[in-house]
Amino acid sequence: MAWQQPPSPAAAKSSPPPAPTTVISLDEDLLREIFLRLPSLPSLVRAALSCRTFLGAVRSSPAFRRSFREAHLPPLLGLFFDPEVPSIPAFAPLRRRADPDLAAAVRGADFFLTRLPADDDTFPGWAIEGCCDGNVLLQNCSLEQFAVYNPLARALDLIPVPPDKIFDGARGDAKYLGCYILSSEEGGEPLRLVYTCHDKSRARAAVFSSESREWQIFPWSEAVTPLPEDEHWLKVGTLVNGFVYWIHTNEAYILVLNTATLHFPQMDLPPTLVARDLIFRVGETKDGKPCIVCPIDFELFVWVRGAEDDGIERWIFDQRFPLETIVEVTESTLVEHGDLKVVATIGGFVYFSTMETFLDGHNPSWFMSLCMETGELATLFQRRFDGHPHPYIMAWPPCLIDNQVHPQLEGA
């Protein structure tokens, strides 16, 4: 029998094989690198809420959240349709079977707005003022209340309307202009609303804070020039990056509210749009700059606010988008569509519809979106245009930002 050398002491005492590396054992920097490769915000929410380690990696890094926002645009979840008569707005969800996490976010939200109070269950009396950062702002005239509701978090805050003294000192009849949510990208700040009204030549604002639970009323602005001839001299306003813009009904200017200073300067219109019977509103580009998107026939024309070589800020024509391809996408003719109507321009996306319902109330219109950066056209859904549409875009849930409990999110 052959002689065998006994194993060396070092070999006999060798350490066991290392334990396999798991996702939980990765440090936060590596986790965040992985999270940046997720397809959408709903996917990140689902991953972050699966364990404390993942949630801590997202919460602890504002820089990561900025990078994620740059790489992943906030997703559209659907459109609210506000009926002509105050009731309960309807919601048309965006159906994307290829994104199960987005579909799960839609299924789990309270888009029926079931937490809204009402004196009369058959006539709740709520009308939408707008959607901002995941919140829906509604008003109930019979209850004299505003409601800020987050359908994803099911968080509700009820706010009284401003006192009647906001109309004191009005020249002629004072009229309600609109109410808007003032919020920050990261959240964590007190909820603030700005309420606006106007008389025959001036405007006024009041601001509500969830900290004081009171309205602060600011002075009337200087009278605009030229003086309006029509008592309804301003169209519906749009909040863009801290400024509210109202197009004048028949003069060549825009009234602007700076929500930081509460001043009301005037702004020129693009010369091409002066004295033309066109429907358009101010919106925002991907980087938050104000823009105007106006449909003319089946083209979208875009102006962006910026400074030219002389350093003076003005509206600069940016680009145009021919949309004859709608015929191929919808398998319809341009005559059947009638025309185009821009619903809103948010984050560089134009949300618009064809106008079949306006030609025949029984025919549904097509709702679509256009990415101004790529020119990509997407079909959202087909539906009757039976109310004022408000795109609802998913915002960052507060639970992914910090551990604070915000007063406006309590009561769920």
Summary of the structure (lengths in Angstrom):
residues: 412
radius of gyration: 26.1
end to end distance: 81.5
largest distance: 118.6
contacts: 1183
relative contact order: 0.12
helix: 18%
strand: 35%
